[in-house]
Amino acid sequence: MCRLLVRMMEQAGELLSGIILHEKQYATKVITVHHYRVIALFDRAIELIYEMAALISEFIKARFAHSFIGFM
């Protein structure tokens, strides 16, 4: 379970890094012409950040539960 969460967090982080890099490059090219597209891309990045935060939270809860069981 923990390995799956770690792998999911790593994949989410890689995806988010790629999107942010792409958005920065894309934004400099089209911000004056297609402003709404840039906003849409950043909105998607924010959604991914929230999803990643939720995954981290679940990972911490799972790890805490696992360590608590070990003390019993």
N, C-alpha and C positions, 0 to 999 in steps of 0.2 A: 504494500500500500504506500509506504513512504517513498520507495523508489519510483513508483508511478507518479506521485505528486512532484518529486524532484525533477523527473524528466519532463513533466508537463510545464513546470515553472521554467525550466531551461528553454524549452521550445517557445513558450510565450515570450520570454525575454529576448530570444533571438529574433522572433517575428517582430516584436515591438521595436527593437533596434533598427532592423531593416526598414520598417515603415517610417520611423522618424527620420532616418537618413534620406530615404526616398522623398519624403515630404519636404524636407529642407531644400533639396535640390529642385524639386518640382515647384515649390512655392516661389523661388527666385525667378523662375522662367515665366510663370503664368499669372502671378498675383494681380497684375493690372488688367489682364484680359478675362480670366476665368476665376474671379475672386470666390465665387460660390463653391467651386470644386476644391479649392484649398481649405475652405472652412469645413467642407464635408470630410476631407481627409483627416484633418485635425480632430474632428468629432469622433471619427473611428479610432484614432490613436488614443483618445481619452477613454473610450469604451474598453479598449484593450488594457489600459492601465488599471481600470477598475476590476476587470476580470483577473488580472495578474495579482492585484491586492487580495482579491477573494481567495485565489489559489494559495497565496502565502498564508493567509489567515487559517485556511483549512489545514495546511501543512503543519502550522504551529499547533493547532488543536490536536491533530493526530499524533504529533510527536509528544506533546504533553501527556495525552492519554496513554501512549505507549510507555513512556517513562514512569508514569504513575502506576501502571500495571506491574512494572518491574519491581517496584518497592513492596508490593503486597506479598 
